[in-house]
């Protein structure tokens, strides 16, 4: 028997969503605060957004973060797609259990352990820590998330469509790009967006693997928050929230469009 929403269910929803989103709403609201004190409302103003674009340290951190996110998300999506194909298409190859465990290990391993392991790896190889060590680290960590998303969609894909294209003379690689990839495209886009978002959010691993000239935005925000929250931090955080929300909505609309076309 179906039941409607009771007062308790409504209260639980309000408390749950309030706990999750009220801090974000307050952060965005106070990013337009004219007062220098972040906890005292002094009127509406966009002065801190203008001040943000004059802060060279924050701008450099933003630029580094976006470059790391774009490159690492692309690498992670490509490697995650290949790993998903291996796990879905080749079900009984030797070492599959070990391969699957290695791919999904970062999902359950603490970030401190991952960051320390990557740091020791780069030190043992004699690689100077900087932009590329952070990028490789983020790609390594986010690849498993991309693989999970793409594997779920690839497992539900009707492989007979690809086989039919091959029967008509299409080479296997070409049939994958012309038949399979467009069908799993929304999952690939979602995987890339997830990897990009995780890269933007990361603090622990970047702290272990970064070096001079490779300070990411979360690292810069954390270092400044330790000395006190400034309104500029609220402004840059609001812009980051808006960017991530726009990307999530775009991926969601893409998936809806794909379902409508099907």
N, C-alpha and C positions, 0 to 999 in steps of 0.2 A: 504494500500500500504506500502510495506516494504521499509525502508530507510537504506542506509549504514551509516557508521560512518562519520560524518561531522567533520570539523576542530574544531568546538566548543565542540563536544562530546569528541574528542581526548584530547583536552586541559583540559576539566573537569576531565577526567580520570587521566591524568598525575598529575594535581594539587591535586586531591583527594588522589591518591596512594602515591604521594610524601609527602603530609601532614601526612599521617598515618605511612609510613615506613621509610622515610628519617631519622628521629631521631634515630630509631632503628639501621639503617645501620651505622650511625655516631658513635653510642655507641660501636658497635662491632668493627669498624675500630680503634677507639681510645683505645680500650682495648689492642691493639698490639703496642701502642705508647711507644717508649723508653723513652720519656721525662716524668718527674714527673708532669709537668704541663699538665692537661688534654686538654687544648685548644691549645697547641702548639705541632705540629708534630715534633718529634725528631728522626724519623726512626723506622723501624720495629723491634719489640722485643717481646719476650714472657716472659719477666722478671716478669711481674705482675701476670701472671698465676702461676709461680713458687712461688712468694711471697704470693699468696693467700693460697697455701697449707701449708704455715708456719704460717698463721694467725689463732691462736687457737680460738679466739672469733668468727670469721666468720665461721670457720669449725663447731664449736658447734652450731651456729645458723642454719647452713645448715642442720645438723643432726636432730635438733629439728623440723625444718620445714618439712623435708621429712617424719619423723615419724608421725607428726600431719596430714600431707596430706594423707598418705597411710591409716591410721586408719580411719580418718574422712570421706574420700571418700568411703571407703568400707562400713562404717555404713550408710552413706547417700544414697548410691546406693541400699542397702538392704531395708532400710525404704522407699525410693522413689519407689522401685518396688512394695512393699506391698501397698503403698498408691495409686499407679497407678492402681493396680488390683482392689482395692476397688472402685475407681472412675469409672472405665470402666465396670467392671463386675456387681457390685451392684449399679445400677443406681437410685434406688428409696428407699434406706433405710432412716430411720428417722435420721435427723441431717446431711444429705449429704451436704446441703448448708453451714452449719457451719463448717463441716469438710473440705470442699474444700476451704473455706475462710481462715481457720487456716493454711492449707498446703501452700497456695500460698501467704499469707500475707508478708513473708520476701522478695518477689520479688519487692514489691512496697514500703516497709518501709525503711526509712533512716537507714544506718548502725550505725550511732551514737545512735539512739534510741534503736536499737537491742542490741548494745554493752552495753549500760547503763542498759537495762532490764535484760540481762544475768548477769551482775555484781551484781545487786540488788538481783537476784535469788540466786546466789552462796553465797552472804553475809548472806542472810536470812536463808539459809540452813547450814551455818557454814562451808562451804567447803573452804579449803585453795586454793587460786588461783595458778595454775601451769600448768603442761603439760596436765592433763586430762580435766581441765576446758576449755582450748583452744580447745582441740580435740572435746569435746562435743559441744562447741559453733559452731565450723566450720561444724560439722555434721548437726547441727540443721539448719544452714543457707543454706547449699548447698543441703539439701534434697529436697527442693522445685524445684530447677533447675533439679535435677535428675528425679523427678517425672514428670515434664513437658516433658522431652525428651522421657522417657519410655512410658508415657501415649499416646503420639502421635503415637508411633509405635504399642502399644498394641491395640489401637482403630482400626487400619487398619489390624490387624491380623485376619485371618479367624478362628473363634472359632470352626467351624465345624471339623477342623482337630483334635483338642483336644477332641471333642465329639466322633469322630470316634475311637480314641484310647481308650476312655473309654468304648465304645460299644464292643470293642474287649477284654475287661477284664482288662484294665490298670486302676489302682486306680487314682483318681483325682490328687493327689500330684505328683505321678510318671509321669502321662501324662503331667503335667505342666513342669517338669524338662526334659522330653524326647522329647516333641513336641513343647511346647510354648517357653520355654527358649532359645533353639537353634535358633528359628526364630526371636526372639527379641534380640538375643545376640549382634548384632552390636549397637543397641540402648542402651543396658545396658553398653557396653564398652564405648560408647560416653558419657553417663551420668557419668560414673566413671571418665573419663578423664576430663570432665567439672568440676566436684566437686573437683578433685585433683588440677586443675589449679586455681580455685577460692580460694582454701585453701592456695596455694603457694602465691597468690597475696594479700591476706588480710592483712591489717594493722590496720584498725580502731577497729574491733572486738577483735583482738588479743591484742591490747593495753589495752582494758578494762578488759580482762579476764585472762591475763597472770600474772605470778608471778616470783619469783626467780628461775632461772634455766630453764625458759621456754621462752627465748627470741627468737622470730622467725627471719628469714632472713629479711623480709621487715622492721621489727622494728629495726634491727641492721643497715640496710642500711640507714634508715631514720635518726637515731641518728648520724651516721657518716657524712651524707650529710649536716646536719645542721652546721657541723664544716668545710665543704669544701669537694668537690668531689675528691676522690683519684682514681688513676688508678686501684686499686684493686676492687673498686666498679664496674667499667666498666667490669672487667674480670668476676666477679661473676655474674653480670647481663647478660653478653653474654652467659655464661654457662647455666643460667636459661632459656634464650630465646631458646637456642639450644635444651634443654631438652623438653620444651613445644612444640616446632615445631616438634620434632621427634615424640612425642606422638600423636599430631594432624594428622600428615601424616600417622602414623601407623593405627589409627582408620579409616581414610579415605580409606586406602588401604584395610582394613578389610571389610568395607562396599561395596567397589567395588567387592571384591572377592565374598561376599555373593550374590550380585546382579547377578554376572556372573554364580554362581552355580544354582541360581533360573531359 
